[in-house]
Amino acid sequence: MGKNSYWLRSGFYSMGYRLAVLIFGFGSFYFLIRYFTKAEFGAWALFISITTIIEMSRNGLIQNAVIKLIHNSHPDDVGKIVLSSFIINILYSGLIYTLLASFSGVLSRMFHIPDIGDMFVYYGITILLLVPFSQFNYIQQSKFSFSGIFWSTVFRQGSFFISVLIICLLKIKITLVDLVLVQSACTFLGLICAYFSARKFIQVTYAWDINIIKRVLGFGKYVMGTNISSLLFKTVDQFSVGYFLNTNIVALYNSAIRVSNLIEYPSTAVAEVVYPQSAFRTSSEGDHAAKVLYEKSVGLTLALTLPVVIGTVILADYIIFIIAGPEYHEAAAILRVTILYGIFTPFSRQFGTVMDSSGRPNLNFILNFSSVFFNIASNYFFIQQYGMIGAAFGTLLSNVVIFIAGNIMLTRIFKIELRQVFHYMFFYYGVGFDFLQKKLKTKLQG
Protein backbone atom coordinates (compact mmCIF):
# COMPACT_ATOMS: atom_id res chain seq x y z
CA MET A 1 0.00 0.00 0.00
CA GLY A 2 2.92 2.33 0.77
CA LYS A 3 4.41 1.88 -2.71
CA ASN A 4 1.04 2.38 -4.37
CA SER A 5 0.50 5.48 -2.27
CA TYR A 6 3.86 6.90 -3.40
CA TRP A 7 3.14 6.33 -7.09
CA LEU A 8 -0.39 7.71 -6.88
CA ARG A 9 0.53 10.78 -4.84
CA SER A 10 3.73 11.55 -6.74
CA GLY A 11 2.12 10.82 -10.08
CA PHE A 12 -0.80 13.11 -9.25
CA TYR A 13 1.41 16.06 -8.37
CA SER A 14 3.92 15.45 -11.17
CA MET A 15 1.16 15.18 -13.76
CA GLY A 16 -0.51 18.18 -12.14
CA TYR A 17 2.72 20.17 -12.39
CA ARG A 18 3.09 19.27 -16.05
CA LEU A 19 -0.60 19.96 -16.65
CA ALA A 20 -0.19 23.40 -15.08
CA VAL A 21 2.77 24.13 -17.38
CA LEU A 22 0.70 22.86 -20.30
CA ILE A 23 -2.46 24.85 -19.56
CA PHE A 24 -0.82 28.13 -18.57
CA GLY A 25 1.89 27.90 -21.24
CA PHE A 26 -0.62 27.08 -23.94
CA GLY A 27 -2.98 29.77 -22.68
CA SER A 28 -0.21 32.39 -22.87
CA PHE A 29 0.66 31.19 -26.37
CA TYR A 30 -2.99 31.39 -27.45
CA PHE A 31 -3.27 35.08 -26.56
CA LEU A 32 0.26 36.21 -27.43
CA ILE A 33 0.07 34.79 -30.95
CA ARG A 34 -2.96 37.02 -31.51
CA TYR A 35 -1.50 40.05 -29.71
CA PHE A 36 1.89 40.30 -31.44
CA THR A 37 2.66 40.45 -35.14
CA LYS A 38 4.10 37.31 -36.76
CA ALA A 39 7.59 38.82 -36.65
CA GLU A 40 7.26 39.76 -32.96
CA PHE A 41 5.82 36.41 -31.97
CA GLY A 42 8.56 34.63 -33.92
CA ALA A 43 11.12 36.67 -31.95
CA TRP A 44 9.44 35.73 -28.66
CA ALA A 45 9.40 32.05 -29.70
CA LEU A 46 13.16 32.11 -30.36
CA PHE A 47 13.79 33.91 -27.04
CA ILE A 48 11.77 31.28 -25.16
CA SER A 49 13.66 28.49 -26.95
CA ILE A 50 17.01 29.93 -25.86
CA THR A 51 15.97 30.61 -22.25
CA THR A 52 14.47 27.11 -21.98
CA ILE A 53 17.85 25.66 -22.96
CA ILE A 54 19.47 27.79 -20.23
CA GLU A 55 17.02 26.68 -17.53
CA MET A 56 17.21 23.02 -18.50
CA SER A 57 21.01 23.10 -18.61
CA ARG A 58 20.98 24.32 -14.99
CA ASN A 59 18.66 21.46 -14.04
CA GLY A 60 20.88 19.00 -15.85
CA LEU A 61 24.03 20.18 -14.09
CA ILE A 62 22.54 20.03 -10.59
CA GLN A 63 19.17 18.31 -10.21
CA ASN A 64 19.87 14.63 -10.98
CA ALA A 65 23.29 14.79 -9.31
CA VAL A 66 21.77 16.14 -6.08
CA ILE A 67 19.04 13.49 -6.03
CA LYS A 68 21.42 10.60 -6.71
CA LEU A 69 24.09 11.82 -4.24
CA ILE A 70 21.56 12.35 -1.45
CA HIS A 71 20.34 8.75 -1.85
CA ASN A 72 23.89 7.34 -2.06
CA SER A 73 25.53 9.39 0.72
CA HIS A 74 25.66 9.37 4.50
CA PRO A 75 22.89 11.49 6.13
CA ASP A 76 25.56 13.78 7.61
CA ASP A 77 26.63 14.77 4.10
CA VAL A 78 23.17 15.85 2.88
CA GLY A 79 23.62 19.45 4.07
CA LYS A 80 27.03 19.63 2.35
CA ILE A 81 25.49 18.35 -0.88
CA VAL A 82 22.79 21.04 -0.75
CA LEU A 83 25.32 23.82 -0.07
CA SER A 84 27.69 22.57 -2.76
CA SER A 85 24.91 22.50 -5.34
CA PHE A 86 23.88 26.03 -4.32
CA ILE A 87 27.44 27.30 -4.88
CA ILE A 88 27.54 25.64 -8.31
CA ASN A 89 24.12 27.14 -9.11
CA ILE A 90 25.29 30.69 -8.33
CA LEU A 91 28.54 30.38 -10.29
CA TYR A 92 26.84 28.77 -13.27
CA SER A 93 24.09 31.41 -13.38
CA GLY A 94 26.68 34.19 -13.28
CA LEU A 95 28.60 32.62 -16.14
CA ILE A 96 25.46 32.18 -18.25
CA TYR A 97 24.38 35.80 -17.75
CA THR A 98 27.86 37.05 -18.70
CA LEU A 99 27.77 35.01 -21.91
CA LEU A 100 24.26 36.20 -22.76
CA ALA A 101 25.15 39.86 -22.24
CA SER A 102 28.33 39.42 -24.30
CA PHE A 103 26.79 37.61 -27.26
CA SER A 104 23.31 39.18 -27.39
CA GLY A 105 24.47 41.39 -30.26
CA VAL A 106 25.54 38.35 -32.25
CA LEU A 107 22.16 36.69 -31.68
CA SER A 108 20.40 39.91 -32.69
CA ARG A 109 22.22 40.02 -36.02
CA MET A 110 21.91 36.27 -36.60
CA PHE A 111 18.10 36.22 -36.27
CA HIS A 112 17.48 39.87 -37.26
CA ILE A 113 15.83 40.73 -33.91
CA PRO A 114 16.86 44.23 -32.68
CA ASP A 115 15.24 43.89 -29.22
CA ILE A 116 16.82 40.57 -28.24
CA GLY A 117 19.87 42.23 -26.64
CA ASP A 118 17.73 44.17 -24.14
CA MET A 119 15.54 41.11 -23.61
CA PHE A 120 18.53 39.09 -22.43
CA VAL A 121 19.86 41.92 -20.26
CA TYR A 122 16.60 42.06 -18.30
CA TYR A 123 16.28 38.28 -18.32
CA GLY A 124 19.19 38.40 -15.87
CA ILE A 125 16.61 39.17 -13.14
CA THR A 126 14.88 35.86 -13.84
CA ILE A 127 18.22 34.02 -13.89
CA LEU A 128 18.99 35.38 -10.41
CA LEU A 129 15.57 34.43 -9.01
CA LEU A 130 15.80 30.93 -10.47
CA VAL A 131 18.87 30.12 -8.35
CA PRO A 132 16.95 29.69 -5.05
CA PHE A 133 13.76 28.67 -6.89
CA SER A 134 15.47 25.69 -8.51
CA GLN A 135 17.32 24.72 -5.31
CA PHE A 136 14.07 24.50 -3.35
CA ASN A 137 12.57 22.26 -6.02
CA TYR A 138 15.63 19.98 -6.18
CA ILE A 139 15.45 19.45 -2.42
CA GLN A 140 11.75 18.58 -2.56
CA GLN A 141 12.19 16.12 -5.41
CA SER A 142 15.02 14.36 -3.57
CA LYS A 143 12.61 13.88 -0.65
CA PHE A 144 9.93 12.42 -2.96
CA SER A 145 7.76 15.50 -2.32
CA PHE A 146 6.12 16.88 -5.46
CA SER A 147 3.33 19.00 -4.00
CA GLY A 148 5.54 22.06 -3.45
CA ILE A 149 6.90 21.84 -7.00
CA PHE A 150 3.31 21.75 -8.24
CA TRP A 151 2.22 24.84 -6.31
CA SER A 152 5.33 26.90 -7.07
CA THR A 153 4.76 26.15 -10.77
CA VAL A 154 1.11 27.16 -10.49
CA PHE A 155 2.12 30.47 -8.92
CA ARG A 156 4.87 31.17 -11.46
CA GLN A 157 3.17 30.02 -14.67
CA GLY A 158 -0.34 30.92 -13.56
CA SER A 159 0.52 34.51 -12.68
CA PHE A 160 2.25 34.94 -16.05
CA PHE A 161 -0.83 33.62 -17.86
CA ILE A 162 -3.10 35.96 -15.89
CA SER A 163 -0.78 38.88 -16.71
CA VAL A 164 -0.86 38.02 -20.43
CA LEU A 165 -4.64 37.64 -20.30
CA ILE A 166 -5.07 41.09 -18.73
CA ILE A 167 -2.65 42.69 -21.20
CA CYS A 168 -4.42 41.18 -24.20
CA LEU A 169 -8.01 41.71 -23.06
CA LEU A 170 -7.39 45.32 -21.99
CA LYS A 171 -5.20 45.89 -25.07
CA ILE A 172 -2.37 47.31 -22.99
CA LYS A 173 0.55 48.27 -25.24
CA ILE A 174 3.73 46.42 -24.23
CA THR A 175 7.01 45.53 -25.91
CA LEU A 176 8.86 42.22 -25.87
CA VAL A 177 11.24 43.70 -23.28
CA ASP A 178 8.27 44.57 -21.04
CA LEU A 179 7.07 40.99 -21.32
CA VAL A 180 10.46 39.75 -20.07
CA LEU A 181 10.05 41.95 -16.97
CA VAL A 182 6.56 40.54 -16.39
CA GLN A 183 8.11 37.07 -16.57
CA SER A 184 10.62 38.05 -13.85
CA ALA A 185 7.89 39.33 -11.53
CA CYS A 186 5.97 36.06 -11.91
CA THR A 187 9.11 34.04 -11.17
CA PHE A 188 9.42 35.97 -7.90
CA LEU A 189 5.91 34.88 -6.90
CA GLY A 190 6.82 31.27 -7.66
CA LEU A 191 9.99 31.63 -5.56
CA ILE A 192 8.02 32.72 -2.49
CA CYS A 193 5.76 29.67 -2.80
CA ALA A 194 8.76 27.35 -3.38
CA TYR A 195 10.45 28.61 -0.20
CA PHE A 196 7.46 27.96 2.06
CA SER A 197 7.00 24.49 0.53
CA ALA A 198 10.65 23.46 0.87
CA ARG A 199 11.73 25.05 4.15
CA LYS A 200 10.90 21.94 6.23
CA PHE A 201 13.38 19.95 4.10
CA ILE A 202 16.20 22.50 4.05
CA GLN A 203 19.30 21.12 5.71
CA VAL A 204 22.45 23.19 5.10
CA THR A 205 25.90 22.57 6.50
CA TYR A 206 27.99 25.73 6.29
CA ALA A 207 31.24 23.75 6.07
CA TRP A 208 31.37 23.11 2.34
CA ASP A 209 33.32 20.19 0.88
CA ILE A 210 35.31 20.52 -2.35
CA ASN A 211 35.07 16.75 -2.89
CA ILE A 212 31.27 16.91 -2.91
CA ILE A 213 31.38 19.81 -5.38
CA LYS A 214 33.57 17.64 -7.61
CA ARG A 215 31.11 14.74 -7.28
CA VAL A 216 28.15 16.96 -8.22
CA LEU A 217 30.04 18.38 -11.20
CA GLY A 218 31.39 14.95 -12.15
CA PHE A 219 27.88 13.52 -12.44
CA GLY A 220 26.08 16.69 -13.46
CA LYS A 221 28.33 17.63 -16.38
CA TYR A 222 27.05 14.67 -18.37
CA VAL A 223 23.41 15.30 -17.50
CA MET A 224 23.80 19.01 -18.33
CA GLY A 225 25.42 18.10 -21.64
CA THR A 226 22.57 15.69 -22.26
CA ASN A 227 19.89 18.29 -21.45
CA ILE A 228 21.52 20.91 -23.64
CA SER A 229 21.95 18.41 -26.46
CA SER A 230 18.36 17.22 -26.08
CA LEU A 231 16.98 20.77 -26.19
CA LEU A 232 19.22 21.75 -29.07
CA PHE A 233 17.99 18.64 -30.86
CA LYS A 234 14.40 19.77 -30.28
CA THR A 235 15.03 23.40 -31.32
CA VAL A 236 17.42 22.92 -34.24
CA ASP A 237 14.45 23.02 -36.61
CA GLN A 238 13.20 26.38 -35.24
CA PHE A 239 16.70 27.91 -35.19
CA SER A 240 17.27 26.64 -38.75
CA VAL A 241 13.98 28.15 -39.92
CA GLY A 242 14.89 31.45 -38.24
CA TYR A 243 18.39 31.46 -39.75
CA PHE A 244 17.61 30.28 -43.29
CA LEU A 245 14.14 31.85 -43.60
CA ASN A 246 12.74 34.56 -41.21
CA THR A 247 10.84 35.17 -37.95
CA ASN A 248 7.48 35.23 -39.76
CA ILE A 249 8.10 31.63 -40.78
CA VAL A 250 9.29 30.85 -37.23
CA ALA A 251 5.88 32.00 -35.96
CA LEU A 252 4.11 29.61 -38.36
CA TYR A 253 6.43 26.75 -37.50
CA ASN A 254 6.22 27.42 -33.76
CA SER A 255 2.42 27.23 -33.80
CA ALA A 256 2.72 23.61 -34.98
CA ILE A 257 5.56 22.80 -32.59
CA ARG A 258 3.58 24.19 -29.64
CA VAL A 259 0.82 21.68 -30.28
CA SER A 260 3.13 18.71 -30.92
CA ASN A 261 5.15 19.52 -27.79
CA LEU A 262 2.04 19.00 -25.67
CA ILE A 263 2.40 15.28 -26.21
CA GLU A 264 5.71 15.31 -24.31
CA TYR A 265 4.10 16.19 -20.97
CA PRO A 266 2.98 12.67 -20.03
CA SER A 267 6.49 11.35 -20.83
CA THR A 268 8.18 14.05 -18.78
CA ALA A 269 5.80 13.67 -15.85
CA VAL A 270 6.32 9.89 -15.73
CA ALA A 271 10.12 10.37 -16.00
CA GLU A 272 10.16 12.78 -13.04
CA VAL A 273 8.35 10.24 -10.86
CA VAL A 274 10.38 7.28 -12.12
CA TYR A 275 13.85 8.85 -11.74
CA PRO A 276 14.05 9.03 -7.90
CA GLN A 277 12.64 5.50 -7.63
CA SER A 278 14.96 4.22 -10.35
CA ALA A 279 17.99 5.80 -8.64
CA PHE A 280 16.96 4.20 -5.35
CA ARG A 281 16.10 0.75 -6.73
CA THR A 282 19.11 0.37 -9.04
CA SER A 283 21.35 1.17 -6.06
CA SER A 284 19.78 -1.68 -4.07
CA GLU A 285 18.50 -4.13 -6.71
CA GLY A 286 20.77 -3.63 -9.72
CA ASP A 287 20.07 -3.16 -13.44
CA HIS A 288 17.08 -5.53 -13.54
CA ALA A 289 15.02 -2.93 -11.66
CA ALA A 290 15.88 -0.36 -14.35
CA LYS A 291 14.77 -2.78 -17.07
CA VAL A 292 11.33 -3.34 -15.53
CA LEU A 293 10.78 0.35 -14.78
CA TYR A 294 11.75 1.27 -18.35
CA GLU A 295 9.39 -1.22 -19.98
CA LYS A 296 6.46 -0.30 -17.75
CA SER A 297 6.93 3.48 -17.95
CA VAL A 298 7.36 3.52 -21.74
CA GLY A 299 4.33 1.24 -22.11
CA LEU A 300 2.26 3.61 -19.97
CA THR A 301 3.30 6.77 -21.79
CA LEU A 302 2.78 5.16 -25.20
CA ALA A 303 -0.72 4.16 -24.12
CA LEU A 304 -1.40 7.82 -23.28
CA THR A 305 0.21 9.44 -26.33
CA LEU A 306 -0.63 7.13 -29.24
CA PRO A 307 -4.35 8.06 -29.43
CA VAL A 308 -3.37 11.75 -29.32
CA VAL A 309 -0.95 11.29 -32.23
CA ILE A 310 -3.59 9.58 -34.37
CA GLY A 311 -6.26 12.15 -33.51
CA THR A 312 -3.96 15.08 -34.25
CA VAL A 313 -2.96 13.74 -37.68
CA ILE A 314 -6.65 13.48 -38.60
CA LEU A 315 -7.75 16.83 -37.13
CA ALA A 316 -4.64 18.98 -37.74
CA ASP A 317 -6.44 21.61 -39.85
CA TYR A 318 -9.13 22.18 -37.22
CA ILE A 319 -6.61 22.25 -34.36
CA ILE A 320 -4.46 24.94 -36.00
CA PHE A 321 -7.55 26.98 -36.88
CA ILE A 322 -8.75 26.87 -33.26
CA ILE A 323 -5.47 27.58 -31.49
CA ALA A 324 -3.77 30.00 -33.90
CA GLY A 325 -6.42 31.30 -36.28
CA PRO A 326 -6.84 31.25 -40.08
CA GLU A 327 -3.62 33.23 -40.68
CA TYR A 328 -1.63 30.17 -39.60
CA HIS A 329 -3.43 27.55 -41.74
CA GLU A 330 -0.13 26.53 -43.42
CA ALA A 331 1.04 25.15 -40.08
CA ALA A 332 -1.41 22.21 -40.30
CA ALA A 333 0.83 20.33 -42.74
CA ILE A 334 3.79 20.82 -40.39
CA LEU A 335 1.75 19.62 -37.42
CA ARG A 336 0.94 16.35 -39.16
CA VAL A 337 4.67 15.64 -39.32
CA THR A 338 5.83 17.05 -35.97
CA ILE A 339 3.15 15.22 -33.98
CA LEU A 340 4.80 11.97 -35.08
CA TYR A 341 7.76 12.89 -32.85
CA GLY A 342 5.45 11.89 -29.98
CA ILE A 343 5.74 8.21 -30.91
CA PHE A 344 9.47 8.28 -30.13
CA THR A 345 9.44 10.66 -27.13
CA PRO A 346 8.55 8.01 -24.48
CA PHE A 347 11.51 5.89 -25.57
CA SER A 348 14.05 8.73 -25.58
CA ARG A 349 12.81 10.20 -22.29
CA GLN A 350 13.01 6.92 -20.40
CA PHE A 351 16.32 6.05 -22.08
CA GLY A 352 17.76 9.09 -20.30
CA THR A 353 16.10 8.18 -17.01
CA VAL A 354 17.50 4.64 -17.04
CA MET A 355 21.01 5.70 -18.06
CA ASP A 356 21.25 8.52 -15.49
CA SER A 357 19.72 6.58 -12.59
CA SER A 358 21.98 3.57 -13.20
CA GLY A 359 25.11 5.73 -13.12
CA ARG A 360 25.70 5.89 -16.90
CA PRO A 361 25.03 9.57 -17.71
CA ASN A 362 28.02 9.56 -20.08
CA LEU A 363 26.24 7.17 -22.48
CA ASN A 364 23.10 9.30 -22.38
CA PHE A 365 25.22 12.36 -23.16
CA ILE A 366 27.07 10.71 -26.05
CA LEU A 367 23.83 9.66 -27.77
CA ASN A 368 22.16 13.06 -27.32
CA PHE A 369 25.26 15.02 -28.30
CA SER A 370 25.65 12.98 -31.48
CA SER A 371 21.97 13.45 -32.30
CA VAL A 372 22.36 17.25 -32.45
CA PHE A 373 24.88 17.10 -35.28
CA PHE A 374 22.83 14.56 -37.18
CA ASN A 375 19.75 16.76 -36.80
CA ILE A 376 21.60 19.89 -37.98
CA ALA A 377 22.75 18.07 -41.13
CA SER A 378 19.30 16.55 -41.64
CA ASN A 379 17.55 19.92 -41.24
CA TYR A 380 19.98 21.66 -43.57
CA PHE A 381 19.39 19.10 -46.30
CA PHE A 382 15.59 18.96 -46.02
CA ILE A 383 15.10 22.75 -45.66
CA GLN A 384 17.12 23.29 -48.83
CA GLN A 385 14.93 20.75 -50.61
CA TYR A 386 11.47 21.44 -49.19
CA GLY A 387 11.56 24.78 -47.35
CA MET A 388 9.67 25.21 -44.06
CA ILE A 389 8.21 21.69 -43.88
CA GLY A 390 11.66 20.29 -44.58
CA ALA A 391 12.66 21.15 -41.00
CA ALA A 392 9.90 18.84 -39.75
CA PHE A 393 10.96 16.00 -42.08
CA GLY A 394 14.59 16.41 -41.03
CA THR A 395 13.81 16.21 -37.34
CA LEU A 396 11.46 13.24 -37.81
CA LEU A 397 14.24 11.31 -39.56
CA SER A 398 16.59 12.19 -36.68
CA ASN A 399 14.06 10.87 -34.14
CA VAL A 400 13.90 7.54 -35.98
CA VAL A 401 17.70 7.19 -36.09
CA ILE A 402 18.08 8.06 -32.38
CA PHE A 403 15.32 5.60 -31.43
CA ILE A 404 17.12 2.79 -33.24
CA ALA A 405 20.51 3.64 -31.70
CA GLY A 406 19.05 3.98 -28.18
CA ASN A 407 17.19 0.69 -28.43
CA ILE A 408 20.37 -1.14 -29.47
CA MET A 409 22.20 0.26 -26.40
CA LEU A 410 19.35 -0.60 -24.01
CA THR A 411 19.09 -4.15 -25.34
CA ARG A 412 22.80 -4.79 -24.91
CA ILE A 413 23.13 -3.25 -21.42
CA PHE A 414 19.77 -3.97 -19.73
CA LYS A 415 18.32 -6.73 -21.95
CA ILE A 416 15.27 -4.54 -22.51
CA GLU A 417 12.66 -6.06 -24.83
CA LEU A 418 10.48 -3.96 -27.13
CA ARG A 419 7.76 -6.59 -27.11
CA GLN A 420 7.47 -6.13 -23.34
CA VAL A 421 6.95 -2.39 -23.84
CA PHE A 422 4.00 -3.06 -26.16
CA HIS A 423 2.75 -5.79 -23.82
CA TYR A 424 2.52 -3.21 -21.03
CA MET A 425 0.94 -0.67 -23.37
CA PHE A 426 -1.94 -3.03 -24.18
CA PHE A 427 -2.08 -4.08 -20.51
CA TYR A 428 -2.73 -0.45 -19.51
CA TYR A 429 -5.39 -0.15 -22.20
CA GLY A 430 -7.03 -3.22 -20.67
CA VAL A 431 -6.86 -1.72 -17.19
CA GLY A 432 -8.36 1.53 -18.44
CA PHE A 433 -11.11 -0.28 -20.34
CA ASP A 434 -12.02 -2.40 -17.29
CA PHE A 435 -12.12 0.70 -15.10
CA LEU A 436 -14.44 2.54 -17.49
CA GLN A 437 -16.62 -0.56 -17.90
CA LYS A 438 -17.05 -0.90 -14.12
CA LYS A 439 -17.82 2.80 -13.77
CA LEU A 440 -20.41 2.65 -16.54
CA LYS A 441 -21.98 -0.50 -15.05
CA THR A 442 -22.17 1.11 -11.62
CA LYS A 443 -23.79 4.21 -13.10
CA LEU A 444 -26.38 2.21 -15.05
CA GLN A 445 -27.24 0.09 -12.02
CA GLY A 446 -27.55 3.23 -9.86
Order of alpha helices (4+ residues) and beta strands (2+ residues): alpha-alpha-alpha-alpha-alpha-alpha-alpha-alpha-alpha-alpha-alpha-alpha-alpha-alpha-alpha
